[in-house]
Amino acid sequence: MTHPPVISLTDCADPNAVARQSARIAALFGATPSVLPLTGPDPEGVAALTLLDLLRATDLVGGPTHPVVVLVNIAPRDGSWTNGAPFCYFRHKQHLVISTLNPRVLAPLQAYLELTEVQVTDVREVVEAAAAQWAELSPAEVEEIVRTQFRSLWYVPLLARWLVDGRPVPARPHALQASAPGATGPADTAGAADAVRVAVVDNFGNCKLDRPVAAIPGSRASDGLSVHSSRDGRRVQVRCYDRLPDVPYGEPGITTGSSGLGFAELVVRGGSAADLFGLREGDSVLAPTH
């Protein structure tokens, strides 16, 4: 039986953790997965945009596609769960996504892919159901999986395999709360009108922002946007352009990038916006208005 390829986004990203997860997924699916370690200052924001990009990458193909499995292990940084947030799953077209129940990670899918509901699982309920019906797991092995804090290693790959196999995995529907299109920043500022943040810094130093250009307050102003430079505390007026080639060489600009559905990027054509403005993932981009 041929299984779909697996892509894993995880903040358990040291070489030992990546090797163990890769071996376990390979043993269950018969092929080495693609594991993307998220080790920067804001793994939740990176995961949010990357998950949206992964699902968007399966569009515009002109015909049928093959299913993929995406695993997302990014725990919410809110301290509200005793052993981590529960894992949920949903399907986007023919693709299966298993993720921690993380509002920041799921927010762009709500806003741009019309995701309204996920299926939330309970580790004990799922593993005990599996042991009783289809999985060869002893009571001691069930307890080891249920009690471990390393759920992304021991539980999530099993959940993925069982769902791909069509097993009757118990789960409960969970309606997602409506979120603002740009709500991928830290929870305390996610609703602020000017909380435009860096979601991803790419290898060129371009700063991928967390929303489209048209959704950025003041983007239609003729003199551009006032960008905060973390390097020296200055305000820098940066014009908005339709495309990267329209930005004058050597100058900064805000343009439509390659991520999301026309998400904005702060760029320096021929240079690094991250270096020029001293920005990292998770940083606020716009200068305060007061």
CORFENTA-V747956 format. One record per run of one state. SS is the DSSP state (H for helix, E for strand, - for the rest). FROM is the first residue (numbers start at 1). LEN is the number of residues. If there is no record, write none. Layout:
BEGIN
{{SS;FROM;LEN} {SS;FROM;LEN}}
END
This chain:
BEGIN
{{-;1;4} {E;5;6} {-;11;4} {H;15;15} {-;30;4} {E;34;4} {-;38;5} {H;43;14} {-;57;11} {E;68;6} {-;74;13} {E;87;6} {-;93;2} {E;95;6} {-;101;2} {H;103;11} {-;114;3} {E;117;4} {-;121;2} {H;123;11} {-;134;5} {H;139;9} {-;148;3} {H;151;4} {-;155;1} {H;156;9} {-;165;7} {E;172;4} {-;176;21} {E;197;5} {-;202;5} {E;207;6} {H;213;3} {-;216;9} {E;225;4} {-;229;6} {E;235;4} {-;239;1} {E;240;2} {-;242;2} {H;244;3} {-;247;5} {E;252;5} {-;257;6} {E;263;6} {-;269;4} {H;273;5} {-;278;6} {E;284;1} {-;285;1} {E;286;1} {-;287;4}}
END
